[in-house]
Structures are given as structure tokens and as C-alpha cells.
Amino acid sequence: MSLKDKEKWDDKFSTDEYITGKEPSRWLEENAGLLNTSGKALDIAGGEGRNSVFVASRGYEVTCLDISQNGLTKARALAHEKKAKITTLHADLDNSSLLENEYDLVLCFNFLDRNLFSGIRKTLKSGGLLFYETFTLDYLKYSSFKREWVLELNELLQVFGDFRILRYQEVDEDPRAFASLVAQKP
Ligand SMILES: C[S@@+](CC[C@H](N)C(=O)[O-])C[C@H]1O[C@@H](n2cnc3c(N)ncnc32)[C@H](O)[C@@H]1O
């Protein structure tokens, strides 16, 4: 399963074009006022690095973790281009565990693996921030995604319900439908 994922994403990231773009996710940029100016950050399934580079340029010491070597190579190139410093970590999230109390900031964009929810909760330090955005059930109207790849409505609110919810939205605008969260670990 993971080998197939790796091949799929290495293939998608094999050209010079940045398929997810070089600019950060809108949700991250719009809520950048909630970020600190230092600390350790983990970008889960960070791909070509757009969000890693953005938070690195805001002062965080960032690790961009992904299964795709091609994605991480492009992430390093983007960091170089934007004069930011990031660390890349080639890892398969199906077989990795996140260290406890390690990060002040966790980013997870356009990726869903429910087995990671407990790891995300653990790896954040108390007071740490989580930015999470990915597709919801509504997205099945516009795509051939499988149900297990999308969030249930309100799912992030339930999973991180004991965190302080700083921002939350669910958007359903053809052709996209997604949920976005910023939450702080107590
Ligand atoms: C849609 S991309 C999102 C990239 C990035 N978060 C963004 O929004 O720009 C999904 C990412 O998940 C990564 N991925 C998929 N399965 C993975 C796994 N088992 N372990 C680590 N990364 C994985 C892919 O390589 C890809 O970079």
C-alpha cells in the first residue's frame, strides 16, 4: 500500500512544475497571525514543501515529512529559492511513530490517516498549535475519492474537541469541499 503511494506521489512530483503550488495554503496564510515567531514545527505529508517553507520563513525550525523523495527534493529547492531553511524527513507514516511532546506546531494539509490522530495529539507540546485542512464527505459529490479518504462532517471538531478551537470552517464550493481547523493543545 505505501509502496504504491510512494510510486504514485513520486510520479506526480516528477516534473519541475509544483502541482500544489509554491505559495502556502490559503488557510495557513489567512491565519498566520496565530503563529509564533519560533519553535519546532512538523509538516505531515508536506509534499513539495509550500507550507513548510512558509512557516520556516516565519521563524519556525521545520521538518517536512513525506514518503515521496521527489516531493522532498522539490521542497528543498523551494526552500533554497525562498531563502528559508527546512529539514526534510523521508518517512512512511504507515510505519512511523511521532515523538511525544516534540512540536510547537503541526501542519497537516490534504492528507488523512486516522491512525495518525493520536500521534498528532501526542507529538504536540502543551500550548502547541495544529493547523489541519483536508477534504470532507461533501467532496465525494465532485470526485471519485473513497469515503475513507475524506473527513466526516465535524470530524476534526470531535477528534480535537478537547483542544481549544481557535478557527474552524467547512466549505462546500463546487469543485472542492473541505474542513479547516486551527486548534491549540491544552
Ligand atoms: C495531496 S499531497 C499534500 C501535500 C502537502 N501537504 C500540501 O498540501 O501541499 C499528499 C501528500 O501525502 C504524501 N503521502 C502519502 N502517503 C504517505 C505516507 N504513507 N507517508 C508519508 N507521506 C505520504 C504524498 O507523498 C503527498 O506529498
Ligand as a Chemical Component Dictionary entry (heavy atoms), coordinates in Angstrom:
data_LIG
# 
_chem_comp.id                   LIG 
_chem_comp.type                 NON-POLYMER 
_chem_comp.pdbx_formal_charge   0 
_chem_comp.three_letter_code    LIG 
# 
loop_
_chem_comp_atom.comp_id 
_chem_comp_atom.atom_id 
_chem_comp_atom.alt_atom_id 
_chem_comp_atom.type_symbol 
_chem_comp_atom.charge 
_chem_comp_atom.model_Cartn_x 
_chem_comp_atom.model_Cartn_y 
_chem_comp_atom.model_Cartn_z 
_chem_comp_atom.pdbx_ordinal 
LIG C1  C1  C 0  -2.113 15.970 -1.671 1  
LIG S1  S1  S 1  -0.406 15.866 -1.207 2  
LIG C2  C2  C 0  -0.369 17.138 0.006  3  
LIG C3  C3  C 0  0.967  17.788 0.140  4  
LIG C4  C4  C 0  1.037  18.967 1.095  5  
LIG N1  N1  N 0  0.535  18.636 2.419  6  
LIG C5  C5  C 0  0.309  20.151 0.532  7  
LIG O1  O1  O 0  -0.867 20.371 0.862  8  
LIG O2  O2  O -1 0.910  20.850 -0.294 9  
LIG C6  C6  C 0  -0.398 14.380 -0.214 10 
LIG C7  C7  C 0  0.995  14.031 0.289  11 
LIG O3  O3  O 0  0.919  12.882 1.123  12 
LIG C8  C8  C 0  2.123  12.152 0.967  13 
LIG N2  N2  N 0  1.910  10.777 1.461  14 
LIG C9  C9  C 0  1.018  9.867  1.006  15 
LIG N3  N3  N 0  1.106  8.726  1.724  16 
LIG C10 C10 C 0  2.086  8.915  2.648  17 
LIG C11 C11 C 0  2.648  8.089  3.676  18 
LIG N4  N4  N 0  2.222  6.838  3.895  19 
LIG N5  N5  N 0  3.639  8.616  4.444  20 
LIG C12 C12 C 0  4.098  9.880  4.230  21 
LIG N6  N6  N 0  3.595  10.702 3.272  22 
LIG C13 C13 C 0  2.603  10.225 2.491  23 
LIG C14 C14 C 0  2.378  12.244 -0.530 24 
LIG O4  O4  O 0  3.688  11.919 -0.900 25 
LIG C15 C15 C 0  1.980  13.692 -0.817 26 
LIG O5  O5  O 0  3.093  14.545 -0.699 27 
# 
loop_
_chem_comp_bond.comp_id 
_chem_comp_bond.atom_id_1 
_chem_comp_bond.atom_id_2 
_chem_comp_bond.value_order 
_chem_comp_bond.pdbx_ordinal 
LIG C1  S1  SING 1  
LIG S1  C2  SING 2  
LIG S1  C6  SING 3  
LIG C2  C3  SING 4  
LIG C3  C4  SING 5  
LIG C4  N1  SING 6  
LIG C4  C5  SING 7  
LIG C5  O1  DOUB 8  
LIG C5  O2  SING 9  
LIG C6  C7  SING 10 
LIG C7  O3  SING 11 
LIG C7  C15 SING 12 
LIG O3  C8  SING 13 
LIG C8  N2  SING 14 
LIG C8  C14 SING 15 
LIG N2  C9  SING 16 
LIG N2  C13 SING 17 
LIG C9  N3  DOUB 18 
LIG N3  C10 SING 19 
LIG C10 C11 SING 20 
LIG C10 C13 DOUB 21 
LIG C11 N4  SING 22 
LIG C11 N5  DOUB 23 
LIG N5  C12 SING 24 
LIG C12 N6  DOUB 25 
LIG N6  C13 SING 26 
LIG C14 O4  SING 27 
LIG C14 C15 SING 28 
LIG C15 O5  SING 29 
# 
